[in-house]
Amino acid sequence: MATQKLYAGAKLRDIRSRLGLTQKDFAAKLGISLPYLNQMENNNRPVSTTVVLALAQEFGFDVTELGQGDAERLVTDMREALADPVFGEAAPQLADLRLTASNAPVLARAFLALHRAYRQTHERLASLDEALGREGSQLQPSPWEEVRDFFHYCDNYIDAVDRAAERFASQIATESDLRSGVIARLEADGCVVRFSQTAPMRTFDVTRKELTLSSLLPVETQTFQLLVQIALLRQNQLLDATLDLARFQSDEARAIAKLGLANYYAGAALMPYSAFLSAAQDTRHDLELLAAKFGASIEQVAHRLSTLQRPGAKGVPFFFVRVDQAGTITKRHSATRLQFARFGGACPLWNVHRAFETPGRFLRQLAETPDGVRYISLAHDVSKSGGHFGAPVRRYAIALGCEVRHAQALVYADGMDVNRASAFEPIGISCRICERTNCHQRSVPPLEKRLTTTPHLRDVLPYQLD
């Protein structure tokens, strides 16, 4: 099999920018000529073995990062945006999108931001929202979407926050249990910790330094919320410094992101990186064993597995998603080539939707996306009780998966015929960008296919795709 050439011009430019080097100095340290570096940075030449070795030896760079980055995410996001009917038949070819994502990622992100602003304006007008007529209203991305994209393009791994959480966990590793240790640290900081059946999940009185948690919460959720408060109190400077680098466009986005970072810290402290990665490998990623070992919920464990992307100590690259009963994606992240729809729900052929039908069970699925990549996917329902009679129950389903080439690392792959092509179910991302012509669950025609209708012919779909 021929070796695939590595084009990583944008990544090389990013490395050089972070090091503060000119092209001339960077080329000298890599032991290559200036024109050769210029050609690689512009993707006119692939990255050579000499450069890969020099990056590792001269700068200690994790060369596996060269083959990753935002290109696949940007291509998927642009294809979905271009599926908007406003573009008609003027959508660029896939090869052009890949070229843009590789050579001009800043332009690609600007296009996505422009399309997002258009969508929001269109939705406001359609719903008779008068936001455009109010004084001071601006075309800005939704704060929630802006924060979602921040974590999305960070690979859902925030190194400084993750390491700070790991250090905190090591400091209280000798305590009888993590929950007691966290409470002791809060009390040592002058906080009063109390529990109440009538309280919200977590509330903190800044003036009185009083933290109140709901006693109706599961123990793992109580521990998680205690750690969130630790992050907000003890790591406020670190969180703010991280937010400063992100440069959010609104105070609302910054506030949402700060809570997101505090939640990230809590998960990383509850399941410290090195210990959790080792346990995940030892148990072959058995979610139930990991939940029992770290005092976490199944959802917390699944989400943490999707963040194990520390340079030099990466775990299996997983995707993680949570959907509600309407099929709307409420959480999403992918360290794999599989990217989720930014708008609307997930593919109905995906096993995550069937998890609601079989509560309490793990569902396994072998799936193949239109690009030919094969995955193993695990789905499970998640119910969150209100804690008392009459309280609403929140119901979700989560999915965790990876490319099938990592199947031997998953206990859930045991007994599955991963070598039989017919064992893989065809799934997609979004009907508007899915190229399959014979899908019985298709809701709308794909953007890049021509369709015809025949009055005297009716099959599963009311049209035929060319």
C-alpha positions in Angstrom: 0.0 0.0 0.0 1.4 3.4 -1.0 2.3 5.7 1.9 0.0 8.7 2.1 1.7 12.0 1.7 1.4 14.5 4.6 0.4 18.0 3.7 0.3 20.2 6.9 1.1 23.7 5.8 -1.3 25.4 8.2 0.0 23.4 11.1 3.7 24.3 10.2 2.8 28.0 10.1 1.0 27.7 13.4 4.1 26.0 15.0 6.4 28.7 13.6 4.1 31.4 14.9 4.0 30.0 18.4 7.8 29.8 18.4 8.0 33.4 17.3 10.4 32.5 14.4 10.8 33.9 10.9 10.6 31.6 8.0 14.4 32.0 7.6 15.2 31.1 11.2 12.7 28.2 11.2 14.1 26.7 8.0 17.6 26.9 9.5 16.6 25.1 12.7 14.9 22.4 10.6 17.9 22.0 8.3 16.1 22.9 5.1 16.2 25.7 2.6 13.9 28.7 2.9 12.1 28.1 -0.5 11.5 24.4 0.5 9.9 25.6 3.8 7.8 28.1 1.9 6.5 25.4 -0.4 5.6 23.1 2.5 3.8 25.9 4.4 1.7 26.6 1.2 1.0 22.8 0.7 2.9 22.8 -2.6 5.1 20.0 -1.1 4.3 17.4 1.5 6.1 17.5 4.9 9.3 15.6 4.5 10.7 12.9 6.9 13.6 15.3 7.6 11.3 18.0 8.9 9.2 15.5 10.9 12.4 14.3 12.7 13.7 17.8 13.2 10.4 18.9 14.8 10.6 16.1 17.3 14.4 16.5 18.0 14.7 20.3 17.9 11.5 21.3 19.5 10.1 18.2 21.2 7.0 18.4 19.1 4.5 15.5 19.1 4.6 14.7 15.4 1.3 12.8 15.5 -0.4 16.2 15.7 0.8 17.0 12.2 -1.7 14.5 10.8 -4.6 16.0 12.8 -6.0 19.4 13.1 -9.1 21.2 12.0 -9.1 20.4 8.3 -11.6 17.5 8.5 -13.9 19.4 10.9 -13.8 22.5 8.7 -14.6 20.5 5.6 -17.6 18.9 7.3 -18.8 22.2 8.7 -18.5 23.9 5.4 -20.3 21.1 3.5 -23.2 21.4 6.0 -23.3 25.2 5.7 -23.2 25.0 1.9 -26.2 22.6 2.0 -28.3 25.6 2.9 -30.7 26.2 0.0 -29.6 29.8 -0.2 -26.5 28.6 -2.1 -28.5 26.8 -4.7 -26.3 24.9 -7.1 -23.3 27.0 -6.5 -21.6 24.8 -3.9 -17.9 24.2 -4.5 -16.6 20.7 -5.1 -15.3 18.7 -2.2 -11.7 19.0 -3.4 -12.0 22.8 -3.3 -13.3 22.6 0.2 -10.4 20.4 1.3 -8.0 22.8 -0.3 -9.5 25.8 1.5 -9.5 24.0 4.9 -5.8 23.0 4.5 -4.5 26.3 3.0 -6.8 28.9 4.3 -8.4 27.8 7.6 -8.9 31.4 8.8 -11.0 32.1 5.7 -13.0 28.9 6.2 -13.8 29.9 9.8 -14.8 33.4 8.6 -17.1 31.8 6.1 -18.7 29.7 8.8 -19.1 32.7 11.1 -20.8 34.6 8.3 -23.2 31.7 7.5 -24.0 31.4 11.2 -24.9 35.1 11.4 -27.1 34.7 8.3 -28.9 31.7 9.8 -29.5 33.5 13.1 -30.9 36.6 11.3 -33.1 34.5 9.1 -34.5 32.5 12.1 -35.2 35.7 14.0 -37.1 37.2 11.1 -39.0 33.9 10.5 -40.1 33.8 14.2 -41.0 37.6 14.2 -38.3 38.2 16.7 -37.6 42.0 16.7 -34.0 41.6 17.7 -32.8 43.4 14.6 -35.0 46.4 15.4 -33.8 46.8 18.9 -31.1 49.4 19.7 -27.7 47.9 20.2 -28.6 44.5 18.6 -25.7 43.1 16.5 -25.2 40.1 14.2 -23.1 38.0 16.6 -22.9 34.2 16.9 -25.1 32.6 19.5 -23.0 32.6 22.8 -23.8 28.9 23.2 -22.6 28.0 19.7 -19.5 30.1 20.1 -18.6 28.2 23.2 -19.4 24.9 21.6 -17.1 25.7 18.7 -14.3 26.7 21.1 -14.2 23.3 22.7 -14.8 21.6 19.4 -11.7 23.1 17.8 -9.6 22.6 20.9 -10.2 18.8 20.5 -12.1 19.1 23.8 -8.7 19.0 25.6 -7.5 22.1 27.6 -4.0 21.2 28.7 -3.4 23.8 31.4 -6.8 23.2 33.1 -6.4 19.4 32.8 -3.0 19.4 34.4 -4.1 21.7 37.2 -7.0 19.4 38.0 -4.7 16.4 38.0 -2.4 18.2 40.5 -5.3 18.9 42.7 -6.4 15.3 42.6 -2.9 14.1 43.6 -2.9 16.4 46.6 -6.0 14.7 48.1 -5.2 11.2 46.9 -4.5 10.1 50.4 -7.9 11.2 51.7 -10.5 8.5 52.6 -12.5 9.5 49.5 -12.5 12.3 47.0 -15.8 13.8 48.1 -14.6 14.2 51.7 -11.3 15.6 50.6 -13.0 18.2 48.5 -15.3 19.3 51.3 -12.3 19.5 53.6 -10.5 21.8 51.2 -13.5 24.0 50.8 -13.9 24.3 54.5 -10.2 25.1 54.9 -10.8 28.0 52.5 -13.4 29.3 54.9 -16.5 28.0 53.0 -19.5 26.4 54.7 -20.8 23.3 52.9 -24.4 22.2 53.6 -26.9 20.0 51.9 -30.7 20.6 51.5 -33.5 18.7 49.9 -35.1 21.9 48.6 -32.0 23.5 47.2 -31.0 23.7 43.5 -28.2 21.4 42.4 -25.6 23.8 43.5 -25.7 27.4 44.8 -23.0 29.5 46.3 -23.5 32.6 48.4 -20.4 34.7 47.7 -21.0 37.0 50.7 -21.4 34.3 53.3 -19.1 31.9 51.5 -21.8 29.2 51.8 -22.1 26.4 49.4 -25.4 24.5 49.3 -25.9 21.3 47.3 -29.1 19.2 46.8 -29.0 16.1 48.9 -31.2 14.4 46.3 -28.4 14.3 43.8 -26.5 11.1 43.2 -23.2 10.9 45.1 -21.1 11.2 41.9 -23.1 14.3 40.8 -22.5 15.9 44.3 -18.8 15.2 44.0 -18.7 16.7 40.5 -20.5 19.9 41.7 -18.1 20.2 44.6 -15.2 20.1 42.2 -16.9 22.7 40.0 -17.0 25.0 43.0 -13.3 24.3 43.7 -12.5 25.3 40.2 -14.4 28.6 40.4 -12.8 29.5 43.8 -9.3 28.1 43.5 -8.6 28.3 39.8 -10.4 31.5 38.9 -7.1 33.1 37.6 -6.3 30.1 35.4 -9.9 30.0 34.0 -9.8 33.8 33.2 -6.4 33.5 31.5 -7.7 30.7 29.3 -10.8 32.7 28.4 -8.6 35.7 27.6 -6.9 33.7 24.9 -10.2 32.5 23.4 -11.4 36.1 22.8 -15.1 35.5 22.9 -17.3 38.1 21.3 -19.7 38.6 24.1 -19.8 38.6 27.9 -22.5 35.9 27.7 -20.2 33.6 25.7 -17.4 34.2 28.2 -19.6 33.4 31.1 -20.9 30.2 29.5 -17.3 29.2 28.6 -16.1 29.8 32.2 -18.7 27.4 33.5 -17.7 25.0 30.8 -14.0 25.2 31.9 -15.1 24.7 35.5 -17.0 21.6 34.5 -14.0 20.4 32.5 -11.8 20.9 35.6 -14.3 18.9 37.7 -14.2 16.0 35.3 -10.5 16.0 35.0 -10.1 16.1 38.8 -12.7 13.3 39.3 -10.9 11.2 36.7 -7.2 12.4 36.7 -5.6 12.0 33.2 -2.7 9.6 33.8 -4.6 7.3 36.2 -7.7 7.3 34.1 -5.9 6.6 30.9 -4.1 3.7 32.5 -7.3 2.3 34.0 -9.1 2.7 30.6 -6.4 0.7 28.9 -6.3 -1.9 31.6 -10.1 -2.4 31.6 -10.3 -2.1 27.8 -12.5 0.9 28.2 -15.2 -0.8 30.2 -17.5 2.1 31.2 -19.1 0.4 34.1 -15.7 -0.7 35.7 -14.3 2.8 35.2 -17.4 4.4 36.7 -17.1 2.2 39.8 -13.4 2.8 40.1 -13.6 6.6 39.9 -17.0 7.2 41.5 -18.4 8.7 38.3 -21.5 8.3 36.2 -21.5 6.4 32.9 -22.0 9.7 31.0 -19.1 11.4 32.9 -16.8 8.4 32.0 -17.9 8.5 28.4 -17.3 12.2 28.1 -13.9 11.9 29.8 -12.8 9.2 27.4 -13.4 11.7 24.5 -10.9 14.2 26.1 -7.9 12.0 26.3 -5.9 13.8 23.7 -2.8 15.0 25.7 0.2 15.4 23.4 2.6 12.5 24.0 0.0 10.5 26.0 -3.0 10.2 23.8 -5.7 7.6 24.3 -8.0 6.1 21.8 -9.6 8.9 19.7 -13.3 8.7 20.5 -16.4 10.5 19.5 -19.0 11.4 22.1 -22.5 12.6 21.6 -25.7 13.1 23.7 -29.1 13.4 22.2 -32.5 14.1 23.6 -35.7 12.2 22.7 -36.4 14.5 19.8 -33.0 13.5 18.3 -31.5 17.0 18.9 -27.8 16.9 19.7 -27.2 18.5 23.1 -23.5 17.6 23.5 -21.0 16.6 20.8 -17.3 16.1 20.4 -15.2 14.0 18.0 -11.5 13.3 18.1 -12.2 11.0 15.1 -12.9 11.8 11.4 -16.6 11.5 12.2 -18.1 14.9 12.6 -21.6 15.7 13.8 -24.3 17.9 12.2 -24.1 21.5 13.5 -27.8 22.0 12.9 -30.6 19.6 13.5 -30.4 16.0 14.7 -28.2 13.0 14.1 -28.7 10.3 11.4 -31.7 8.2 12.4 -29.9 5.0 11.4 -27.5 5.5 14.3 -27.9 3.3 17.3 -28.0 6.2 19.7 -31.7 6.7 18.9 -32.5 3.1 19.7 -31.1 3.4 23.2 -34.4 4.9 24.4 -36.2 1.7 23.5 -33.9 -0.5 25.6 -33.2 1.4 28.9 -30.4 0.1 31.0 -28.6 -1.7 28.2 -25.5 -1.0 26.1 -26.2 -1.2 22.4 -23.4 -2.0 20.0 -23.2 -1.1 16.4 -20.8 -1.5 13.6 -21.3 1.5 11.2 -19.8 2.9 8.1 -20.0 6.5 6.9 -20.3 7.6 3.3 -16.5 8.3 3.2 -15.9 4.6 3.8 -14.6 4.9 7.3 -15.8 2.2 9.7 -16.7 2.7 13.4 -17.8 0.8 16.4 -20.4 2.7 18.3 -21.8 2.1 21.8 -25.1 3.7 22.9 -26.8 3.9 26.3 -29.8 5.7 27.7 -29.3 8.3 30.5 -32.2 9.3 32.8 -31.8 12.1 35.4 -34.5 12.0 38.0 -35.7 15.2 39.6 -35.3 13.5 43.1 -38.9 13.5 44.3 -42.4 12.6 43.2 -43.8 14.8 40.5 -40.4 16.2 39.5 -39.6 15.9 35.7 -37.3 13.2 34.5 -34.7 14.3 31.9 -34.1 11.6 29.4 -31.1 11.4 27.1 -29.1 8.9 25.2 -25.3 8.9 24.8 -23.1 7.4 22.2 -19.4 6.7 22.4 -17.3 5.2 19.5 -14.1 5.0 17.6 -12.8 3.8 14.3 -12.9 0.0 14.0 -9.1 -0.2 13.8 -9.1 0.4 17.6 -11.6 -2.4 18.2 -9.1 -4.6 20.0 -8.8 -2.0 22.7 -12.5 -2.1 23.5 -14.2 -4.9 25.5 -17.4 -4.0 23.7 -16.0 -5.3 20.4 -15.6 -8.8 21.7 -17.7 -11.2 19.6 -18.4 -8.7 16.8 -17.3 -9.6 13.3 -15.3 -6.5 12.5 -13.8 -8.1 9.4 -17.1 -8.7 7.6 -18.1 -5.8 5.4 -21.8 -6.6 5.5 -21.8 -6.3 9.3 -21.4 -2.5 9.1 -24.6 -0.5 8.9 -24.6 2.6 6.6 -25.0 5.8 8.5 -24.5 9.5 7.6 -24.2 12.9 9.2 -26.9 15.0 7.8 -29.3 14.2 4.9 -28.3 17.4 3.1 -24.7 16.4 2.8 -25.1 12.6 2.9 -24.3 11.1 -0.6 -26.2 7.8 -0.1 -28.9 7.4 -2.8 -30.7 4.4 -1.4 -31.3 5.4 2.2 -34.9 4.6 3.3 -34.7 7.1 6.2 -33.8 10.1 4.0 -35.7 13.2 5.0 -34.5 15.7 2.3 -32.5 15.3 -0.9 -28.8 15.6 -0.8 -27.3 18.9 -2.0 -24.8 17.3 -4.5 -27.3 15.0 -6.2 -29.7 15.7 -9.0 -33.2 14.3 -8.4 -36.0 13.4 -10.8 -39.6 12.5 -10.2 -41.7 10.1 -12.2 -45.5 10.3 -11.7 -46.0 6.6 -12.4 -43.2 5.4 -10.1 -43.3 5.4 -6.3 -40.7 3.8 -4.2 -39.6 4.4 -0.6 -38.6 7.9 -1.7 -40.9 10.1 -3.8 -38.0 10.9 -6.1 -35.0 9.3 -7.7 -31.4 10.4 -7.2 -28.9 10.5 -10.1 
